Each structure stands twice: as structure tokens, then as C-alpha cells.
Amino acid sequence: MLRASSFGARFVLGSLAAVLCGVSSGCSANPEQPANCSFYPVLIEDFNDLSVSPDTIGPARWTAHTPWAGDFGDAVFIDPGPDDPFTIEDGILSITARRDEAGRWTSGLLAAADASGLGHGTRYGYFEARMKFPPGKGTWPAFWLAALKPAAEIDGNVEIDVVEYYGHSTSAFHSVLHVWYRDAARKRGTGMKTDVPEGALIDAFHTYGVDVSPNTIVFFFDGEEFWRHPTPPELTGPVYPIINLALGSGWPIDETPSPSVLQVDYVHVWGRSTPPPEGCIPGSPRRR
């Protein structure tokens, strides 16, 4: 049983239609809603191949670092190459963190944007990843969204951490909403801890999703809503997805297994035009 605690309450989804939407067409939240509740595909990444560049979106769908050169954690995110952390097998991306003989940790990050502000995102829509987390203390995998704008533009940037998992705590994950400013007094954030069965996130794949609308940001775990928060007024433009396997976050990594592997089945981004005042039913277009 999913249980959400701290900063909010649990919200249970109503019944969802069983119709699946094709990638090439829009997908209405339900037949009675207006057309501007329809979804359209923005990034349908099923990892049948890997398209990643060190720092430029263009021919590549992903870059290997945060666009603002703000790599983080106790493992170095490295460029694509012969010894990179990225492998694909049977449509599953593996991001591997490993320690070399000198004790240096390396790992990987994929961002769907670059420093110029070019990338794959949407202001309103639904974002979802299906992932299986690595076991072991010190691991810190995440699926999150950042503001799609030039890296030099910092003030008012909205960050949506759909899921952050800390390997020392195997019965919960965290979700956080940040608004960043250069002036520390203006930045703010709030979060949710969600309890799950012990070891569930490392034993099997699960989906982590978020629906972003003008009024509300709604978070989902395996299709079930567990948190909602008012949309910050600073969300004036698109956001794009990032996935990574970081280490640490202030927690020791002396017992972290080498290698540690994050597996990612897909990352899907569905856009939606500005919804009407009465709103739209949130959630994945694939479940309608």
C-alpha cells in the first residue's frame, strides 16, 4: 500500500478510461473535455538507441551534464565514450556508477536540454519515467524537471523533483518542488516523503509521473496520485526532463556497491496546450 507523509496528503485517482493513445496523435483526457485538454508527444524516449552528446542538443536528444554546469554528488558525470556509464539492452537504459582503482567514482546523467536553452520540454503536460533503482547505501537516483531556458537565466527557475531515492532508506522516496533565485531569501521549496513496501523500488520497475497545469502540479506513483501542489507563478515557460544516478547527497558512500546500476525503461513527455478555466483531468495519456 502506498502511503504519503509529510507536507501533504494522499489523493486517490478516480477511475481511468482503458483507451491507449497513439504516439502520432493527440490524446484527450476524456471524450467530454475540450480539445485543449488533449496531449501531444514531445519526447517519446524508449531507449531503442542512445542519442547523447557531451553538451549540445541537435542531432543528439540528450546531453551528459546539467546545462548550467552544475553537476553534483560524489560521482563525476562523464561524457559519452568507450568507458561511459550508458548501455542499452532490450530497450532498457542502464546508467552505471563505478569506482576505479584510485577510488574515484564516475556515473551518468542525461538532460534533455543544453546551455543555449534548446531542448525537449513543455510548459503544461505529463512527464513519466519507468525505472528500477539500484540497491545499496549512498545511491541517489532521480527523475526531475528543470526550466528550459538559457543557463545564464537563473531567477525564478522552477525545478520539479518527481522522485529522489536515497539508498540507505529502502522504504520511501522523496518528491520536491523548488523555485530558485540568486537571492537566497527569495528561493523556496517544499517536499513530500512517500512510504512504499520495504525494498519495492529496487526489486522491480515502477513509474514516476507528474502532471503540470496552470493551477496544480500533481504527482503519481504507478499511476496513483500521491501529492498535489499549487503551480508556482514563476512557471512561465517549459520544463524538460533529467535522469541521473548520483551518489551521496550528504550520505556516506563508503558502503556503496561498485558497480551500482540504475535501469530506465522509458522517459515520456506529453505536452498540452493551455487548459480551460475548468481544468483537465490530470494523469498519463497512456491510461486514457
C-alpha positions in Angstrom: 0.0 0.0 0.0 1.3 3.4 -1.0 1.3 6.0 1.8 2.4 9.6 1.6 3.6 11.5 4.6 4.9 15.0 5.5 4.0 18.2 3.7 0.7 16.9 2.2 -2.0 14.3 2.0 -2.7 11.3 -0.2 -5.1 11.8 -3.1 -6.6 8.7 -4.8 -7.3 8.7 -8.6 -10.7 8.1 -9.8 -11.4 5.5 -12.5 -9.4 5.9 -15.7 -10.5 5.0 -19.2 -8.8 2.0 -20.7 -8.1 3.5 -24.1 -4.4 3.8 -25.0 -3.4 6.8 -27.2 -1.2 6.6 -30.2 2.1 8.4 -30.2 1.3 10.2 -33.5 -2.0 11.7 -32.4 -3.4 13.9 -29.6 -4.9 12.2 -26.6 -7.9 13.7 -24.8 -8.2 13.4 -21.0 -11.7 12.2 -21.7 -14.2 12.5 -24.6 -16.2 15.2 -22.9 -13.3 17.6 -22.4 -12.4 20.3 -24.9 -9.6 19.9 -27.4 -7.1 21.9 -25.5 -7.0 19.2 -22.8 -5.5 16.9 -25.5 -2.0 15.6 -25.2 0.6 15.6 -28.0 4.0 13.9 -27.9 7.1 16.0 -27.1 9.7 13.4 -26.3 8.9 9.6 -26.5 12.2 8.1 -25.4 12.0 4.3 -25.3 15.8 3.7 -25.4 15.9 1.6 -28.5 19.1 3.5 -29.2 21.2 6.1 -27.3 21.5 9.6 -28.6 23.6 11.7 -26.2 26.2 14.5 -26.6 28.5 15.9 -24.0 26.8 19.3 -24.1 24.7 20.0 -27.3 21.1 19.2 -28.3 20.7 18.9 -32.0 21.5 15.6 -33.6 21.5 14.2 -30.0 18.4 14.0 -27.9 20.2 14.2 -24.6 23.3 15.9 -23.1 25.5 14.3 -20.4 25.6 17.2 -18.0 23.3 19.8 -16.5 23.1 22.7 -18.9 24.2 25.1 -16.1 27.4 23.1 -15.5 26.1 22.3 -12.0 27.0 18.6 -11.8 26.6 17.3 -8.3 27.1 14.4 -5.9 30.1 12.3 -5.1 30.4 10.7 -8.6 31.7 12.5 -11.7 29.2 12.5 -14.5 31.2 11.6 -17.6 30.8 12.2 -21.3 29.7 9.5 -23.8 32.6 7.4 -25.0 34.2 4.0 -24.8 34.1 3.9 -21.0 30.9 5.9 -20.4 28.2 4.8 -17.9 25.5 4.3 -20.5 24.4 1.0 -22.0 21.3 -0.2 -23.7 20.0 -3.7 -23.9 16.5 -4.8 -25.0 15.1 -1.3 -24.7 16.4 -0.7 -21.2 19.0 2.0 -20.5 21.5 1.2 -17.7 23.4 4.1 -16.0 26.3 2.6 -14.1 28.2 4.2 -11.2 31.6 2.6 -10.6 34.7 3.2 -8.6 38.2 2.9 -10.2 41.3 1.6 -8.5 42.2 5.0 -7.3 38.8 5.3 -5.5 37.3 7.8 -8.0 33.6 7.3 -8.7 32.0 8.0 -12.1 28.4 7.9 -13.1 26.0 9.4 -15.6 23.3 12.0 -16.2 21.0 12.6 -19.1 19.4 16.0 -19.6 17.0 16.8 -22.5 18.4 20.4 -22.9 21.7 22.3 -23.4 23.0 25.6 -22.1 21.6 27.6 -25.0 18.0 26.8 -23.9 17.5 24.3 -26.7 15.8 21.1 -25.7 12.7 18.9 -25.4 10.1 20.2 -22.9 6.7 21.7 -22.4 5.1 24.2 -20.0 2.0 22.1 -19.4 1.7 18.4 -19.8 2.6 15.0 -18.4 6.1 13.6 -17.7 6.7 10.0 -16.8 9.7 7.6 -16.4 9.7 3.9 -15.6 12.8 2.9 -13.6 14.3 0.3 -11.3 16.7 1.7 -8.6 20.0 0.2 -7.5 20.4 -1.3 -4.0 23.0 -0.1 -1.6 23.7 2.8 0.7 24.9 6.1 -0.9 23.0 5.7 -4.2 20.9 8.7 -5.2 18.9 8.2 -8.4 16.4 10.8 -9.6 14.0 11.8 -12.3 13.3 15.6 -12.3 12.4 18.6 -14.4 14.2 21.9 -14.8 13.4 25.2 -16.6 14.0 25.1 -20.3 15.8 28.4 -20.8 19.4 29.6 -21.4 21.6 28.5 -18.5 22.5 32.2 -17.6 18.9 32.9 -16.7 18.6 31.7 -13.0 15.9 33.8 -11.3 12.5 32.2 -11.0 13.5 28.8 -12.3 11.1 26.1 -11.3 12.5 22.6 -10.5 10.2 19.6 -10.0 11.9 16.6 -8.5 9.4 13.8 -9.4 11.4 11.2 -7.5 14.6 11.2 -5.5 15.7 8.0 -3.8 18.3 7.6 -1.1 19.8 4.1 -0.9 20.1 4.0 2.8 16.3 4.3 3.2 14.7 1.5 1.2 11.1 2.0 2.2 10.5 5.6 0.9 11.2 8.1 -1.8 11.0 11.9 -1.9 9.5 14.5 -4.3 10.3 18.2 -4.1 9.2 21.4 -5.7 11.9 24.2 -5.8 11.8 27.8 -7.0 15.4 29.2 -7.4 16.7 32.8 -7.2 20.1 34.3 -6.9 18.9 36.0 -3.8 18.7 33.2 -1.2 16.0 35.0 0.7 13.6 34.6 -2.3 14.2 30.9 -3.1 11.8 28.4 -1.7 10.9 24.7 -1.7 8.5 22.1 -0.3 8.5 18.4 -0.4 6.8 15.0 0.2 8.1 11.8 1.6 6.2 8.7 0.2 6.4 5.4 2.0 6.4 2.2 0.0 6.9 -1.5 0.9 10.5 -2.3 2.0 12.7 -2.9 -1.0 10.0 -2.4 -3.5 11.8 0.2 -5.6 14.9 -1.9 -6.0 13.1 -5.2 -6.7 11.0 -4.1 -9.7 10.3 -1.3 -12.2 7.9 1.4 -11.2 6.5 4.5 -12.9 7.0 8.0 -11.6 4.9 10.8 -13.2 3.9 14.4 -12.8 1.1 16.4 -14.5 1.8 20.1 -14.8 -1.1 22.5 -15.3 -1.6 26.2 -14.8 -3.1 25.7 -11.4 -1.8 22.5 -10.0 1.2 20.1 -10.2 0.1 16.5 -9.5 2.5 13.7 -8.7 1.9 10.0 -9.5 3.5 6.7 -8.4 2.5 3.7 -10.6 -0.5 5.7 -11.9 -1.7 6.6 -8.4 -1.8 10.2 -7.3 0.0 10.8 -4.0 0.6 14.6 -3.9 -0.5 17.8 -5.4 0.7 21.4 -5.0 -0.3 24.8 -6.5 1.7 25.7 -9.6 4.2 28.4 -8.7 3.6 31.7 -10.6 7.2 31.5 -11.8 6.3 28.7 -14.1 6.1 30.9 -17.2 7.8 28.6 -19.7 8.6 25.0 -20.5 10.4 22.4 -18.3 12.4 19.4 -19.5 13.4 16.0 -18.0 16.6 14.9 -16.4 17.5 11.4 -15.2 20.7 10.5 -13.3 22.4 8.2 -10.9 24.2 10.4 -8.4 25.9 9.3 -5.2 26.0 10.8 -1.7 23.7 13.8 -1.1 25.4 14.1 2.2 25.2 10.4 3.0 28.3 8.2 3.2 29.3 6.3 0.1 31.9 4.0 1.8 29.5 1.1 1.6 28.1 1.9 -1.9 28.3 -1.2 -4.2 30.6 -0.9 -7.2 29.1 -1.2 -9.7 25.6 0.3 -9.0 23.1 0.4 -11.8 20.0 2.5 -12.4 17.8 0.9 -15.1 15.4 3.1 -17.1 12.7 1.7 -19.4 11.5 4.9 -20.8 11.1 8.7 -20.4 7.9 10.1 -22.0 6.9 13.8 -22.2 3.4 14.7 -23.4 2.5 18.3 -24.0 -0.8 20.0 -23.5 -2.0 23.4 -24.6 -3.3 25.9 -22.0 -6.2 24.1 -20.4 -9.6 25.8 -20.0 -10.6 27.5 -16.7 -12.5 24.5 -15.5 -9.3 22.4 -15.9 -8.5 18.9 -17.1 -8.2 15.5 -15.5 -4.5 15.0 -14.7 -2.5 12.0 -15.5 -0.9 9.9 -18.2 -2.3 9.9 -21.7 -1.5 6.2 -22.0 -4.1 5.5 -19.3 -7.0 7.2 -21.0 
